[in-house]
Amino acid sequence: MSQSSFVLVPFPIDTEKPTDLSLTGTINRQSSILTMSYCLQGQLAAISISIPEPYPTRQHNLWQTTCFEFFLGIPSRDHYWEFNLSPAGHWNAYRFDGYRQGMQEELAFTTLPFQVELGTDRLSLVIALDLAAIVPVDHPLEVAITAVIQTQTDVITYWALTHPGTDADFHRRDSFVLAI
């Protein structure tokens, strides 16, 4: 597969979203390696961004503040995975048996290898993840790319490739719109 670009859009009812932000990136899958980059640009002083920690760890509830996420599913299968990446370097990976059912930490990963670069008007996050422990190389994947962005005034906005429902819900399989 060649590299694909993406643009995330905020959930429509996020009326207090910062208007000057853009969230773009690229995704590529070569054999079992998934490489993804996010680029958040704009007036980042208005965004709540955790500073990088020297010793990041696996943590829960990262989506309660600024967090970059992606979801992977296998076509025609109910189970899927959620990956959470904090600008501070903290992370987690979960496996679900079905829509919001059977959530458990995905123990195939003991770390998620990603780097964060933060400037005054640009935050970039790049991950290169070996999926061999959870998905055979020849299996196609359906992907949802998402982010939670929290402002300094504690407004939470939800960004995704698409928002097919009436609520911001990253777990909907009809939002897993990229095929890799």
N, C-alpha and C positions, 0 to 999 in steps of 0.2 A: 504494500500500500504506500502511496505517496503521502506526503504531509498534507493535512487539511487545516485550514484556518477556521476560527469560529469567533462569533460575537455574542456575548451574553447581554440580555436585556432585563431590566428590572420588572418585577411584577407590576402590572398596570395600576393597582390601587396604592402603590407606594408613592403617594402624592408629595411626601416630604423628602423625597430622594434628592441627593445632590445632583444638580442638573448638569454639571460640567464633567462628570465621571464617564469613562469608557472602560469596558472590560472585554479584552480580546485575548486571543491565544492561538496555539497550534496544537495538533495532536498527530501522532504517528505510531504505527505498530509495525515493528520489524520482528518477525518470528514471535518469540514470547515477550519481547521488551516493548512496553508501552511508554512512550515519551510524550509528556504534555507540558506546555508552558502557558502561564497566565500572565497578562500584563494589565494592571490597573493603573490608569492614568487620569490625572486631573488634580484638583486641589486636595491633596491628601491630608493637609492640616485639619480638614473638616471630618476626617475619618478616624475612628478608634482602631489603631493598629498596635498590637502587642509587639514590643521590641524583641529581637531574637535572643533566645536563652542559650547560655553556653552548654547546657546539658538537657536538650529537649527529651520529653518522655511521651509514652502513650497515655492519652487522657480522654476522659469522657466529656460530653457536652460542649465540645469546641464550637458547635454551630450557634451557641448563644451569643457570640460576638463575631467579629470579622474572621471569616474562615473560607477557604477554597475547598471545593468538594467535587467529586465525580462519582458516578454510579455505573456499574457494569452488569450487564445481564446477558444470558445466552438466549438466542431466539427460541421461542416455544417452550421455555422453561420458566417456572415460577420463581426460583431462587435468584438472588442478585446480591451484589456487594456495594457497600458505601464506603468511600474513603474521605477522611477529613484531614485537612492540612492547615495548620495555624501559621500565620506569619512569624510567631515566636519560635517555630520549629516543632511544636507539639503535634501529635498526629494520632489517628486511630483508623482502623479498618474493621468493618462489621459485615457479617453475612446474614441475610434474611431468607427465610424459607418461602415467603410469599409477601404480598403487599403488606408492609409494616408488621409482619408476623415472624416470630421465632428469631428475633434479633440476638446475635451473639458476636463477641469479638472474633475476628478471623485470625486464628492463631498461626496460620501459615506465614504471617509476617511478624517479624520481631522488630522491624524498623521500616520506615518508609523513606527512601533516599531522595530528599529534595533540598533545593537551595533557594534562599530568599535574598533578594537585593532590594533595598529600600532607599529611594532618593526623595527629594522634596516634592516631586510631582509624578513619580513613577514607582510602582512596586512590581517586581517580577518574581514569579515563583516557577521553578522548573523541577519536574520529577521524571525520573527514569526508573520504571518499576518492572521487575521480572514477574510475569504472571504465571509462569510454568507451574507453580505450586497449587494454583486454583483452576486453571483453564488449559486444556490441551492446545498446542500451537495451532492445530487445524480448525479449531472452533471459532466461528465468527462471533463477534460481540456487538451488543447494542449499548450505546453510551449516552449518558446524560451528564452534561458539564454544568456545574452550578457554583454559586458563591453566596455567602451571607455577608453583607457589608453593614457595619454599625457606624453611625455618625457619632461625633463628639457629644451631641445632644441626646444620645441613646435611642435614636430612631434606627430600627432594623429594616434593611431592605433585602429583598430576595431576588437574585439574578440567575437566569437560566437561558439555555438555548431557545426554549419555548415554555409557555405557561398554558397548558391545554385545559385547565380546570378553572373553577371560580375562586379557588384558593391557591396560594403559593404552596405547592406540594411536589417536592423533588422526587418522591418515591413512586409517582405514577409512571407505569411502564410506557404509556403513550408519550412521555417526555424523553424517553431513551431514543433519540432520533438519529444519532450518528451510528452508522454501521462500519465496523472495522474488522 
